[in-house]
Amino acid sequence: MPVMIVTGTGTEIGKTVVTAAVAAAALARGRTVAVLKPAQTGIGQDGRGDAAEVVRLAGPLTAAELARFPEPLAPATAARRAGAAPVRPDEMAEAAEKLAAEHDLVLVEGAGGLLVRYDERGGTLADAARLLGAPVLMVVPAGLGTLNMTALTAEALRTRSLTLAGVVIGSWPTVPGLAERCNLADLPEAAEAPLLGAVPEGAGSLDPVEFRARAPRWLAPGLDGRWDAARFAAEAGAGPGFPAEDS
């Protein structure tokens, strides 16, 4: 099934921009793409949500939301406070399956991290991934603290027998420090999965035409791009010991 779950180790780490980059790279390869945001929080009915932002950046694709709640809270909490029905994992899976029947790639972008609750029963994005049998792409920060969060999320995926496709850095700094450079080598070890890209900070502010042209440079071939982890590490000054992309 052509569905990929996009999650992160927390909020405000670049999930939407990474989702847009993956979508743009797939579109550049001639694939049809849909993006599903199961629960959009923190935006009113007239605001531009994450799915619409992916369309703005990546180009013509199908965008869908299942629910929208005005307060910037975890989906279950936001739904409860709004007096609205929550979004359940089986509803996410059903919507993704319908989109997958008509598209080459469906990207399901979660809210917050992997185990954020969507309903009062404790349903999570991980439950939707299990129902779909879909791989998970993890978006992570570049700097200090990312290794622990990455390892915890990867462990949560493994304990649920879910497949971690790889890790993408959501915002690579223009001037990386020692921690960021070292993390290029350490992130694949913490995740026990490959590093599949690094999106530069400020990418979401680029003109959409420029964003679409650059997106394949930020992502590895497994995500329809041409980014090379070892070369990127060398250019970033990560030093010896960084693993080759196929190691």
C-alpha positions in Angstrom: 0.0 0.0 0.0 1.5 3.4 -1.0 1.0 5.0 2.4 3.7 6.6 4.6 3.1 8.0 8.0 5.0 11.1 8.9 5.6 11.6 12.6 8.1 13.5 14.7 9.8 13.5 18.1 7.7 16.6 19.1 6.0 19.7 17.9 7.4 22.6 15.8 10.3 20.5 14.4 9.4 20.7 10.7 7.0 17.8 10.0 4.9 19.9 7.6 7.8 21.2 5.6 9.3 17.7 5.4 6.0 16.3 4.3 5.9 19.0 1.6 9.4 18.2 0.5 8.6 14.5 0.2 5.5 15.3 -1.7 7.4 17.7 -4.0 10.1 15.1 -4.8 7.4 12.5 -5.6 5.6 14.9 -7.8 8.8 15.7 -9.6 9.1 12.0 -10.4 5.6 12.0 -12.0 3.9 10.3 -9.1 0.4 11.3 -7.9 0.3 12.4 -4.3 -2.2 12.9 -1.5 -1.6 14.3 2.0 -3.9 13.5 4.9 -4.0 15.5 8.1 -6.2 13.5 10.4 -6.6 16.2 13.1 -5.7 19.8 12.6 -5.4 21.7 15.9 -4.8 25.3 16.8 -6.5 26.8 13.7 -10.0 28.1 13.1 -12.2 26.9 10.2 -11.0 29.7 7.9 -7.3 29.3 8.6 -4.7 27.6 6.4 -3.9 24.2 7.9 -0.9 22.0 7.4 -2.4 20.1 4.5 -3.0 23.3 2.6 0.5 24.4 3.4 1.9 21.2 1.9 -0.1 22.0 -1.3 1.2 25.6 -1.3 4.8 24.4 -1.1 4.7 21.2 -3.1 2.3 21.9 -5.8 -0.9 20.2 -7.2 -1.9 17.3 -5.0 -4.9 16.0 -3.1 -5.2 17.4 0.5 -7.6 16.1 3.1 -8.4 16.8 6.7 -10.7 14.7 8.9 -11.3 17.2 11.7 -10.2 20.6 12.8 -10.2 21.9 16.4 -9.5 25.6 17.3 -7.2 25.2 20.4 -3.5 24.3 20.0 -3.7 21.1 22.1 -3.3 17.4 21.7 -6.1 16.2 19.4 -8.0 14.3 22.1 -7.9 17.2 24.4 -8.7 19.7 21.7 -11.7 17.6 20.6 -13.0 17.2 24.1 -12.7 21.0 24.8 -14.5 21.8 21.6 -17.3 19.4 22.3 -16.6 17.6 19.1 -16.1 14.0 18.1 -12.5 12.9 18.1 -10.6 11.2 15.2 -10.0 7.5 15.8 -7.2 5.4 14.3 -9.7 3.3 12.3 -11.0 6.5 10.7 -7.5 7.6 9.8 -6.8 4.2 8.2 -10.0 4.2 6.3 -9.4 7.6 4.9 -5.8 6.8 3.9 -6.9 3.6 2.2 -9.4 5.5 0.1 -6.8 8.0 -1.0 -4.3 5.2 -1.7 -6.7 3.6 -4.2 -6.4 6.7 -6.4 -2.8 7.9 -5.7 0.7 6.6 -6.0 1.7 8.0 -2.6 -0.3 9.0 0.5 1.4 11.0 3.2 -0.4 10.9 6.6 1.0 13.8 8.7 0.4 13.3 12.5 0.1 15.9 15.2 2.9 16.2 17.7 4.7 13.0 18.3 4.0 9.3 17.7 2.0 8.6 20.9 0.0 11.8 21.2 -3.6 10.8 21.9 -6.3 11.3 19.3 -9.3 10.0 21.3 -10.4 9.2 24.8 -9.5 5.5 24.3 -5.8 6.5 23.8 -5.8 5.9 20.1 -2.6 7.2 18.5 -0.9 7.6 15.1 1.0 4.4 15.8 -2.4 2.6 15.9 -3.3 4.0 12.5 0.1 2.9 11.2 -0.5 -0.6 12.5 -3.9 -0.8 10.9 -2.5 0.3 7.6 0.7 -1.7 7.7 2.5 1.5 6.7 6.1 2.5 7.2 6.8 5.5 9.4 9.1 8.4 8.6 10.4 10.2 11.6 11.2 14.0 11.6 13.7 15.1 14.2 15.5 18.2 15.3 19.2 18.6 14.6 20.7 19.7 17.9 21.1 18.7 21.5 18.4 16.4 22.9 17.5 14.9 19.6 19.2 11.6 20.2 17.2 10.6 23.3 13.9 11.6 21.6 14.8 9.8 18.5 15.8 6.6 20.4 12.6 6.7 22.4 10.4 7.1 19.3 12.2 4.3 17.5 11.9 2.0 20.5 8.1 2.7 20.6 7.9 1.8 16.9 9.8 -1.4 17.4 7.8 -2.6 20.4 4.7 -2.2 18.2 6.3 -4.1 15.3 6.1 -1.0 13.1 8.6 -0.2 10.4 10.7 2.9 10.7 11.6 3.9 7.1 14.2 6.4 8.3 14.9 9.8 9.8 14.8 13.3 8.3 16.2 16.3 10.0 13.4 18.9 9.9 15.5 22.1 10.1 19.2 21.9 9.4 20.9 25.1 10.6 22.8 27.4 8.2 25.8 27.3 10.6 25.7 23.9 12.4 27.5 23.6 15.7 29.4 20.6 17.1 26.2 18.9 18.4 24.5 19.1 15.0 27.5 17.9 13.1 28.0 14.9 15.5 24.4 14.1 15.3 24.7 13.3 11.6 26.6 10.2 12.6 24.7 9.5 15.8 21.1 9.8 14.6 21.1 6.6 12.5 22.6 4.8 15.4 20.0 6.1 17.8 17.1 5.3 15.4 18.6 2.1 14.1 17.4 3.4 10.8 19.0 5.4 8.0 19.2 9.2 7.8 17.2 10.0 4.7 17.6 13.8 4.5 18.1 17.2 6.0 15.8 20.1 5.2 17.5 23.5 5.6 16.1 25.9 8.1 13.8 28.5 6.5 12.9 26.1 3.7 9.2 26.8 4.3 9.7 30.5 3.6 11.1 29.8 0.1 9.1 30.7 -3.0 7.1 27.6 -3.8 8.7 27.3 -7.2 12.2 27.3 -5.6 11.0 25.0 -2.9 9.9 22.4 -5.5 13.1 22.7 -7.4 15.3 22.2 -4.3 13.3 19.6 -2.5 14.9 16.5 -4.2 18.3 17.8 -3.1 17.3 17.5 0.6 16.0 13.9 0.4 17.7 10.5 -0.2 16.8 8.3 -3.2 14.4 6.3 -1.0 12.3 9.4 -0.8 12.6 10.2 -4.5 15.5 12.6 -4.0 19.2 12.7 -4.7 20.6 13.6 -1.2 23.7 11.7 -0.1 24.2 11.3 3.6 28.0 10.8 3.5 28.7 13.7 1.2 26.4 16.0 3.2 28.3 15.0 6.4 31.6 15.7 4.8 30.5 19.1 3.6 29.1 19.9 7.1 32.4 19.0 8.6 31.1 16.0 10.5 34.6 14.4 10.3 35.6 10.8 10.0 33.5 7.9 11.2 30.3 9.0 9.5 28.7 5.9 7.9 28.2 5.6 4.2 24.6 5.8 3.1 24.3 2.1 2.4 26.0 0.9 5.5 
